[in-house]
Amino acid sequence: ITKAVCGLFTGEPNAKKYRIALDDIGGMPKKLAKEGKSWKDQPPISELILDAATKYLSEEVLYRTPKESYEMLLSEADRRLMKQ
């Protein structure tokens, strides 16, 4: 599941921290098994993913549509070209 949401915020500020948190979430079953603990005692994976997103990504990024993100990317690229 974490692989499916890993690329959602690529290129956004703090996206790398978000992906690291997703990797930690993905590794939890093995970690818990080593400790002899059950996944049942943990929050649902959806809640862990949402917590990671709200912790590392700004509210603006989370509420932005894919179209808005794409338009911002194009605008930034145009600005960079004009500076050169």
N, C-alpha and C positions, 0 to 999 in steps of 0.2 A: 504494500500500500504506500509506503513512504517513497518508493521509486516513482510512483505515479504523480506525486505532488512535488517532487524535488525540483523540477524545472519551471515551476509556475512563476517564480519571481526572479528569474535570471536577469542580471543586469541592474537590478534595483539595489539601493543602498542597504547594506547589512544582509544581502541575500546569502553570502557565504556563511555567516553565522547561523542563519536559518537552516541551510543545508547540513551544517555540522550537527545542529540539534536534531534534525531528521535522522541522521546517521546514528546518533545516540539512541533515539527511539527505536530504530530498526534493530539495534543490537540488544535491546532490553530482554527479549526472550532467552537468549543464550546466557546473559548475565544473571537473570533471575534463576535459570536452571542450575547454574554453578553454585548459587547461593542457597539452593533448595527451596526457593520461594515460588509461589504460584502467580501467574498472570492475572488470576481472578481478583487478587488483592490490589491491583493497580487500577488507575483510572482508565476509561476506554481510550483506545488509540486515537480516535477522532478528537477527543479532548486534549490529548497530549500534542497533537499536530496544531490545533488552534492556539494552544498556549504558546507554542514555539513561534507561531506566526505573529501573535500579538506582542510577544516579548521582543522580537528582533526587527520587525517590520513596522513602519509608521502606519498610522491610520489612513493617511492619504494614499499610500501604496495599496493597502488592502481594499479600499473602496474604489480604486481606479479601475475602469473597464479596460479590456485588452486593446480596444481601439484608442483610448486615451493614452495608454502606455506607448503604443506604436507611433502615434502622432508626436509625442514628446521625444521619442527616439529620433524620428526624422528631423524634428526641429533642432535638436542638439547637433546632429550630423551636419545640417545646413550651416549652423553657427560656426562649427569647426572649419568647414570648407571656406567660409568667408574670411576667417582669420588668417588663413594660409596665403 
